[in-house]
Amino acid sequence: MVNVPVYTPGPLGLRGEYLPPNSRPVSETAYTANASDSGRVIVSNSSATFTLTIPVNLPSGFNCGWSQRGAGTLTLAAGAGVTMNQRQSHTGSAGQFANGNILNVDLNEYDWGGDTA
């Protein structure tokens, strides 16, 4: 008998498409990351500007992806006591379908990048 892995689709996106199983779709205009988001992709389906906040005291090694599926620009914000480093000093996504990563590099310090503006 051969064991065949069963594909379990992830949540549905804005257009009814299946997203990867590790996705966290968000349709609100603001979301604060938490420890359970590590290793996931936070997907913004908002038609208005969406703010993703990285709070203080996420676990060491925290990392997550982000994706702007809706028309609203995704903006990254540092919570109080958090440092966000971005090579080009950009503050958010470049437009619809942009994506990128957030990586914990030190206590309450994160590097982030991707398709940004």
Rosetta silent file (secondary structure, phi, psi, omega in degrees, C-alpha in Angstrom):
SEQUENCE: MVNVPVYTPGPLGLRGEYLPPNSRPVSETAYTANASDSGRVIVSNSSATFTLTIPVNLPSGFNCGWSQRGAGTLTLAAGAGVTMNQRQSHTGSAGQFANGNILNVDLNEYDWGGDTA
SCORE:     score description
SCORE:     0.000 S_00000001
   1 L     0.000  132.133 -179.292    0.000    0.000    0.000 S_00000001
   2 L   -99.954  129.946  175.373    1.364    3.406   -1.001 S_00000001
   3 L   -85.675  118.884  178.769    0.792    6.385    1.259 S_00000001
   4 L  -107.141  123.539  179.687   -0.199    9.352   -0.836 S_00000001
   5 L   -63.354  142.004  178.735   -0.139   12.700    0.931 S_00000001
   6 L   -99.332  125.981  178.459   -3.478   14.449    0.941 S_00000001
   7 L   -80.560  125.236  175.530   -3.394   18.115    0.022 S_00000001
   8 L  -108.711  112.662 -178.029   -5.440   20.202    2.397 S_00000001
   9 L   -66.373  154.495  178.297   -6.094   23.626    0.899 S_00000001
  10 L   -83.363 -163.725 -179.541   -5.612   26.702    3.024 S_00000001
  11 L   -67.865  163.862  178.290   -8.064   29.522    3.625 S_00000001
  12 E   -84.129  142.148  176.389   -9.825   31.309    0.786 S_00000001
  13 L   -87.082 -172.938 -176.400   -8.480   34.586   -0.502 S_00000001
  14 L   -57.470  -36.771 -176.719  -10.358   37.701   -1.568 S_00000001
  15 L   -98.962   13.230 -179.635  -11.354   36.229   -4.932 S_00000001
  16 L    85.821    3.686  179.187  -12.241   32.774   -3.639 S_00000001
  17 L   -79.285  152.036  175.949   -8.815   31.339   -4.498 S_00000001
  18 E   -79.304  134.748  176.160   -7.114   28.961   -2.078 S_00000001
  19 L   -99.371  162.858  177.515   -4.154   30.402   -0.196 S_00000001
  20 L   -56.126  148.295 -177.657   -1.277   28.294    1.202 S_00000001
  21 L   -56.229  -25.000 -178.430   -2.255   26.390    4.376 S_00000001
  22 L   -91.593   14.226 -179.451    0.064   28.543    6.506 S_00000001
  23 E   -82.073  151.208  171.749   -1.644   31.800    5.466 S_00000001
  24 E  -124.081   93.139  178.678   -3.502   34.135    7.791 S_00000001
  25 E   -71.903  138.157 -178.945   -5.928   36.181    5.654 S_00000001
  26 E  -131.469  125.490  179.682   -6.928   39.495    7.203 S_00000001
  27 L  -106.048   -7.024  177.139   -9.704   41.696    5.797 S_00000001
  28 L   -72.114  177.941  179.568   -9.635   44.394    8.501 S_00000001
  29 L   -96.539   -0.129  177.557   -7.612   47.602    8.108 S_00000001
  30 E  -152.545  146.154  178.096   -5.216   46.792   10.986 S_00000001
  31 E  -151.351  138.469  174.956   -3.621   43.699   12.470 S_00000001
  32 E  -108.432  122.551 -179.573   -1.030   43.169   15.207 S_00000001
  33 L   -61.442  152.862  175.319    1.239   40.167   14.694 S_00000001
  34 L  -138.696  172.154 -174.047    1.465   37.597   17.487 S_00000001
  35 H   -54.475  -34.127 -178.110    3.670   34.602   18.274 S_00000001
  36 H   -71.801   -9.010  177.603    1.404   32.195   16.367 S_00000001
  37 H   -83.259   -9.978 -179.447    2.102   34.144   13.148 S_00000001
  38 L   -60.643  129.169 -179.015    5.744   33.015   13.096 S_00000001
  39 L    84.709    0.029 -179.300    6.320   30.996    9.926 S_00000001
  40 L  -104.127  171.733  172.815    3.044   32.177    8.400 S_00000001
  41 E  -113.750  119.354  177.200    2.147   34.600    5.631 S_00000001
  42 E   -86.556  118.615 -173.238   -0.125   37.453    6.732 S_00000001
  43 E  -109.532  116.634  177.685   -2.352   38.207    3.747 S_00000001
  44 E   -88.971  122.517  176.257   -4.101   41.583    3.531 S_00000001
  45 L  -107.393   14.117 -173.055   -7.354   41.490    1.587 S_00000001
  46 L   -75.390  142.993  173.901   -8.292   45.070    2.502 S_00000001
  47 L   -88.418  -11.823  176.110   -9.430   47.595   -0.083 S_00000001
  48 L  -106.617  169.144  177.471   -8.294   50.384    2.284 S_00000001
  49 L   -54.130  133.740 -176.840   -4.817   51.014    3.708 S_00000001
  50 E  -115.743  128.542  178.942   -3.858   48.082    5.962 S_00000001
  51 E  -108.881  121.274  175.351   -1.451   48.514    8.903 S_00000001
  52 E  -103.227  114.732 -178.059    0.525   45.503   10.132 S_00000001
  53 E  -101.225  134.461  174.796    2.027   46.244   13.557 S_00000001
  54 E  -101.789  112.601 -175.107    4.966   44.319   14.984 S_00000001
  55 L   -85.189  170.969  176.226    4.633   44.443   18.785 S_00000001
  56 L   -71.009  152.287  171.993    7.253   44.230   21.518 S_00000001
  57 L    67.300   31.128  167.677    8.306   40.828   22.930 S_00000001
  58 L   -70.621  155.039 -175.993    7.603   38.472   20.048 S_00000001
  59 L   -63.994  150.444  175.975    9.664   35.297   20.521 S_00000001
  60 L   -55.562  135.741 -179.997   13.296   35.144   19.423 S_00000001
  61 L    88.141    2.141  179.114   13.518   33.900   15.839 S_00000001
  62 L   -55.887  136.520  172.929   10.093   35.237   14.866 S_00000001
  63 E  -153.683  145.262  175.860    9.670   35.526   11.123 S_00000001
  64 E  -154.444  161.267  174.347    6.688   35.863    8.853 S_00000001
  65 E   -99.685  165.576  173.417    5.779   36.800    5.335 S_00000001
  66 E  -138.457  150.619 -179.483    3.308   39.428    4.215 S_00000001
  67 E  -146.383  131.792  176.824    1.255   39.752    1.056 S_00000001
  68 E   -98.836  100.854  178.823   -0.965   42.550   -0.242 S_00000001
  69 L   -93.895  -30.075  178.976   -3.822   40.885   -2.141 S_00000001
  70 L   -84.002  176.436 -178.574   -6.337   43.736   -1.769 S_00000001
  71 L   -76.481  -20.704 -178.070   -6.130   47.196   -3.329 S_00000001
  72 L   -75.405  132.572  179.498   -5.234   48.898   -0.020 S_00000001
  73 L   -59.956  138.069  175.793   -1.539   49.558    0.584 S_00000001
  74 E   -91.472  123.589  178.941    0.046   47.456    3.332 S_00000001
  75 E  -114.076  135.090  176.458    1.970   49.605    5.833 S_00000001
  76 E   -97.288  136.329 -179.370    4.328   48.166    8.458 S_00000001
  77 E  -128.649  141.908  176.453    4.408   49.784   11.895 S_00000001
  78 E   -91.910  128.142  173.131    6.730   49.240   14.858 S_00000001
  79 L   -67.876  168.612  178.904    5.058   48.858   18.229 S_00000001
  80 L   -56.779  128.335  179.424    6.424   50.825   21.186 S_00000001
  81 L    86.080    5.063 -178.519    9.973   49.609   21.913 S_00000001
  82 L  -109.597  138.956  175.226   10.370   47.877   18.523 S_00000001
  83 E  -109.922  126.761  177.370   12.936   48.792   15.853 S_00000001
  84 E  -112.993  121.522  179.541   12.079   48.058   12.210 S_00000001
  85 E  -105.141  131.819  176.932   14.964   48.171    9.715 S_00000001
  86 L  -137.530  123.378 -172.024   14.295   48.511    5.991 S_00000001
  87 L   -51.734  -37.656 -175.612   17.209   48.917    3.587 S_00000001
  88 L  -102.602    8.515 -177.454   15.511   51.578    1.479 S_00000001
  89 L    59.771   26.972  175.941   13.650   53.293    4.355 S_00000001
  90 L   -75.106  161.888 -177.452   10.340   52.320    2.752 S_00000001
  91 L  -118.371   -5.517 -178.949    7.231   52.145    4.921 S_00000001
  92 E  -168.404 -166.421 -177.275    4.968   49.700    3.084 S_00000001
  93 E   -76.687  159.892 -178.393    4.150   47.604    0.071 S_00000001
  94 L   -83.036  -15.683 -179.551    4.605   48.771   -3.516 S_00000001
  95 L   154.996 -177.762 -178.119    1.048   47.894   -4.560 S_00000001
  96 L   -57.137  136.666 -179.758   -1.463   45.122   -5.045 S_00000001
  97 L    78.357    8.135  173.772    0.134   41.650   -5.195 S_00000001
  98 L   -73.675  153.233  177.225    3.348   42.861   -3.492 S_00000001
  99 E  -152.401  166.609 -179.205    4.865   40.566   -0.860 S_00000001
 100 E  -174.839 -162.616 -174.451    7.851   40.280    1.446 S_00000001
 101 E  -136.110  156.096  173.252    9.265   39.107    4.773 S_00000001
 102 E  -127.626  128.241 -174.079    9.806   40.226    8.362 S_00000001
 103 E  -130.895  124.933  175.899   12.732   38.693   10.252 S_00000001
 104 E   -71.998  123.983 -178.683   13.650   38.995   13.943 S_00000001
 105 E  -114.837  -15.977  179.013   17.376   39.829   14.156 S_00000001
 106 E  -165.173  175.535 -179.650   17.726   40.829   17.825 S_00000001
 107 L   -56.701  116.118  179.636   15.536   41.485   20.857 S_00000001
 108 L    56.999   28.634  176.741   12.633   43.609   19.544 S_00000001
 109 E  -127.798  133.914 -174.356   14.554   44.384   16.327 S_00000001
 110 E  -134.867  141.876  168.106   13.381   43.305   12.876 S_00000001
 111 E  -103.168  142.362  177.231   14.611   43.547    9.309 S_00000001
 112 E  -145.345  153.839 -178.814   11.943   43.576    6.645 S_00000001
 113 E  -169.613 -170.750 -178.341   11.821   43.868    2.903 S_00000001
 114 E   134.347 -145.890  178.996   10.299   42.685   -0.318 S_00000001
 115 L   -85.267   89.869 -169.016    8.322   44.543   -2.968 S_00000001
 116 E  -120.430  165.311  176.304    8.184   47.855   -1.070 S_00000001
 117 L  -146.728    0.000    0.000    7.698   51.576   -1.604 S_00000001
